Amino acid sequence: MTPSRILVIDDESIMREYVEEVLTRAGHEVHAASSGREGIELLQKLSFDVVVTDLRMTPMDGLDVLHWVRASSPATHCIIMTAYGTIETAVAALKDGADDYIMKPFAPDELELAVTRAIERERLTQENRYLRGALDHACGFGQMVGESQAMRAVYEQIKKVASSRATILIRGDSGAGKELVARAIHHSSPRADRPFIKVNCAALSAGLLESELFGHEKGAFTGALDRKVGRFELADHGTLLLDEVSEIGIELQPKLLRALQEREFERVGGTKPIQVDTRIISTSNRNLEKAIEEGKFREDLFFRLNVIPIHIPPLRDRRDDIPPLMDHFLKRFSVENARAITGFSSEVRKLFLEYDWPGNVRELQNAIERAVVLSSEPELGPELFHLGGVATPAASAPANSVCVSIGTTVGAMERELILKTLAHCGDNRTHAADLLGISVRTLRNKLKEYFG
């Protein structure tokens, strides 16, 4: 278990030293205070996982400490100690937010058990909070579509490596399905019932990425108002996906290398090593060998990440997978959007098979979702698709598609498409940008351009 930081508050020195000794011997970082006021002063300076406080103290008693913790540090768990315990006192403390209640005198194992329960409760809370924020449907082999020879080879690799602890590097073009393969590996492994945590390395600056990966201590930098648990800890006994690992800056790579080799690290601003059992899967669409030659990526880190390489071929090299992918996404988006779409025209099927799909599966998925949203006909025709940013020939535009007529400017068409897509997405700009095949920043600039 990761060592926890615990604050012991008791105005009796013998009891305070006893509790401090028991918890230190159990491997925790323990701080002590001789009064409620002194304890709150420590709480204002440092983050604590658990506070163990005596109930009867003056002038500030344990309930006063409890109320301060609940109001100012809700992630900290509180255990009340008392030699004057009654059922009424216990119920009052628990109603006020105490996590547990122990009566003096108590044996060391009673105290250790109460602290362990509080720590485990917080770990589960953090884990559930993250998973709710990143909720996604479970992805096993049933979520992977494609029976081409190339994809069958990938499935075989997944079966072989899933049960191991080895690090895996999944490489392939953008949109080829690297994350889906990573999820399949996790859900096929003995870690399937533990967290699958993802961090997008390309989306964060070096400073923010370090904090996201390893966490930080209270006061480690401006804005660090409390301790934060990093993704490595959240994924303990599970899997951590480093998406686009090639984007990690050279200055952060030594710390990542150490975490991979030693399975331990320190939080930003911390000094105590934290040990984890986290399996690492990385993805990249870049040429890492070239990045090594250019001095942008450490060779030793590459070897550590690339213990088991998996390559996902681009969609243009596995065209047999295009028809089943088309049918899969048509069914999915028709259900999600409550549309009675029955299929594709023969022209569309021919078009899809001939197109090279530079954006791979993601581009195909977005093209079909966009067409399902905009179509008013039961069959999707070529007029609904703008593959590679180029509109396909159309005899007429459906009533629910973007209005196109002679004299309509490109800007007007783009403006209408943005409006319709935002309306469909409930003004969710991230989803709208994904459907439109542009970045959120580009969408923001377009909105500013057209609407001020």
Summary of the structure (lengths in Angstrom):
residues: 452
radius of gyration: 27.8
end to end distance: 53.1
largest distance: 89.4
contacts: 1380
relative contact order: 0.07
helix: 49%
strand: 14%
